[in-house]
Amino acid sequence: MSDIKNSDAPINTTTIDKNLVDAPTSNIYEAISIISKRATQINSDIKKELLEKLDEFATYNDSLEEIFENKEQIEVSKFYEKLPKPHALAVQEWLENKIYYRNTQDEEL
């Protein structure tokens, strides 16, 4: 997870050369499918980590005052909101050859 927090992935939308994306597979659709699956994994990891951190600050009272005063919880949420989106992280990992993938159809032949 520390790689995600220190990633060079852009926070804003950027244009990426299609040839760089499909170079490892020679098939843009296969590359996008792999990137998409990795983005789903990253999103799950981030969500799990965020929920664990927020749970540390959870109060189980119904007091409205405590809900509005939980600044630590707000800071944690803001930190995760500022991270690059999972799809941007996955594309960056793909471009840096950090995603392991294999084509099971090639193995069957």
C-alpha positions as CSV (number, residue, x, y, z in Angstrom):
1,M,0.0,0.0,0.0
2,S,2.9,2.4,0.6
3,D,3.6,2.3,-3.2
4,I,0.2,3.8,-3.8
5,K,0.8,6.7,-1.5
6,N,4.1,7.4,-3.1
7,S,3.1,6.8,-6.7
8,D,3.9,9.2,-9.5
9,A,0.3,8.7,-10.9
10,P,-1.4,11.9,-11.9
11,I,-4.2,13.2,-9.9
12,N,-5.8,14.9,-12.9
13,T,-6.7,13.4,-16.2
14,T,-3.8,13.0,-18.6
15,T,-3.3,11.8,-22.2
16,I,-1.3,8.7,-22.6
17,D,0.2,7.4,-25.8
18,K,-1.9,4.4,-27.0
19,N,1.3,2.7,-28.2
20,L,2.8,2.8,-24.7
21,V,-0.3,1.2,-23.2
22,D,-0.7,-1.7,-25.7
23,A,3.1,-2.4,-26.2
24,P,3.3,-5.2,-23.6
25,T,0.4,-7.2,-25.1
26,S,0.1,-5.8,-28.6
27,N,-3.6,-5.6,-28.0
28,I,-5.2,-2.5,-26.5
29,Y,-8.3,-4.3,-25.3
30,E,-6.2,-6.9,-23.4
31,A,-4.1,-4.1,-21.9
32,I,-7.2,-2.2,-20.8
33,S,-8.7,-5.3,-19.3
34,I,-5.6,-6.0,-17.3
35,I,-5.4,-2.4,-16.1
36,S,-9.1,-2.5,-15.2
37,K,-8.7,-5.6,-13.1
38,R,-5.7,-4.0,-11.3
39,A,-7.7,-0.8,-10.7
40,T,-10.4,-2.9,-9.0
41,Q,-7.8,-4.5,-6.8
42,I,-6.3,-1.2,-5.8
43,N,-9.8,0.3,-5.1
44,S,-10.5,-2.7,-2.8
45,D,-7.2,-2.2,-1.0
46,I,-7.7,1.5,-0.5
47,K,-11.3,1.0,0.7
48,K,-10.3,-1.7,3.2
49,E,-7.4,0.4,4.6
50,L,-9.6,3.5,4.8
51,L,-12.4,1.6,6.7
52,E,-9.9,0.2,9.1
53,K,-8.4,3.6,9.8
54,L,-11.9,5.2,10.2
55,D,-12.9,2.4,12.5
56,E,-10.1,3.3,14.9
57,F,-11.8,6.6,15.4
58,A,-15.3,5.3,15.5
59,T,-17.5,6.3,18.4
60,Y,-20.5,4.2,19.2
61,N,-22.6,6.9,20.9
62,D,-25.5,8.6,19.3
63,S,-24.3,12.0,20.4
64,L,-24.3,14.5,17.6
65,E,-21.6,16.6,19.3
66,E,-19.1,13.7,19.1
67,I,-19.9,13.1,15.4
68,F,-19.1,16.7,14.4
69,E,-16.0,16.9,16.6
70,N,-14.1,13.9,15.2
71,K,-11.4,15.9,13.4
72,E,-9.1,12.9,13.1
73,Q,-11.6,11.0,11.1
74,I,-12.1,14.0,8.8
75,E,-8.3,14.3,8.3
76,V,-8.0,10.7,7.3
77,S,-10.8,11.0,4.9
78,K,-9.3,14.1,3.3
79,F,-5.9,12.3,2.9
80,Y,-7.6,9.5,1.0
81,E,-9.6,11.9,-1.2
82,K,-6.3,13.5,-2.3
83,L,-4.8,10.3,-3.5
84,P,-4.8,9.5,-7.2
85,K,-7.7,7.5,-8.4
86,P,-7.4,3.7,-8.6
87,H,-7.5,3.7,-12.4
88,A,-4.7,6.3,-12.6
89,L,-2.6,4.2,-10.2
90,A,-3.2,1.1,-12.3
91,V,-2.2,2.8,-15.5
92,Q,1.0,4.1,-13.9
93,E,1.8,0.6,-12.6
94,W,1.2,-0.8,-16.1
95,L,3.4,1.8,-17.7
96,E,6.2,1.0,-15.2
97,N,5.8,-2.8,-15.8
98,K,4.8,-3.4,-12.2
99,I,1.7,-5.5,-13.1
100,Y,2.2,-9.3,-13.4
101,Y,-0.2,-10.8,-15.9
102,R,-0.4,-14.0,-18.0
103,N,-2.6,-15.1,-20.8
104,T,-4.2,-18.5,-19.9
105,Q,-5.2,-19.1,-23.5
106,D,-1.6,-19.2,-24.5
107,E,-0.9,-21.8,-21.8
108,E,-3.7,-24.1,-23.2
109,L,-2.1,-24.2,-26.7
